[in-house]
Amino acid sequence: MIVMSTEAVSAASIHDLWLRFIIVLLATISVIGTGFGLRNSRKSSDLQLRLVRASELTTHLKGMNLAAAVLRTKRAIHSTSSRPRPDDFQAAGYSAESAKKRAPF
């Protein structure tokens, strides 16, 4: 009967298992890191989109504020005058010619 030592095979097997464990651990960390990166990228793009929408809304509100100021000024000017002006008819959607016909002056 021939007897052989299994120490070399056992050591190689344990070394192989450690290498496999390290590779699996690194792959797991890589997948988790990729997941966090994708999530942060999605949150960043959502925040950028919200920022653009807020900027557009701010611009729109500034325009509406300017239009309201113009209307207040026109009302203040027109309240001192009892006769309608051609601008009043044009603001209502009439053409310049029909505004001249309708204005009583």
Buried (B, 14 or more C-beta within 10 A) or exposed (E): EEEEEEEEEEEEEEEEEEEEEEEEEEEEEEEEEEEEEEEEEEEEEEEEEEEEEEEEEEEEEEEEEEEEEEEEEBEEEBEEEEEBBBBBBBEEEBEEEEBEEEBEE
